């Protein structure tokens, strides 16, 4: 299945109350069409407290057709579910992280540095008021 097609059939549901589970979401949203999947992401917890794991306050519901997803958005956005007002809209694709960097800064990558950073001899150096400008040759010697 194409990822773009799945995105148009998946709705994001924000503002989900703590007492809402997959069953409650299935019951509330199944009136708009056939549901393929309900995801209620769990919040990261302390490993010693796994029994009290809570969801993160949002969910994703994937419908069998984009029309059903749009019906759910039109009818459930800003409506209430178990005492909480929901924000319902089309789910968006998250941007993929830069390959292989994880949580590292982009300039830590040799490829990024080669593409975006000039050698010091080409950059013109830094000029400080009242001092002569110095630059470094490619062989590493200083010039006035």
Secondary structure by P-SEA (a helix, b strand, c coil): ccaaaaaaabbbbccccccccaaaaaaacccccccccccccccccccccccccccccccccccccaaaaaaaaacccccccccbbbbbcbbbbccccccccccccccccaaaaaacccccccccccccccbbbbbbcccccccc
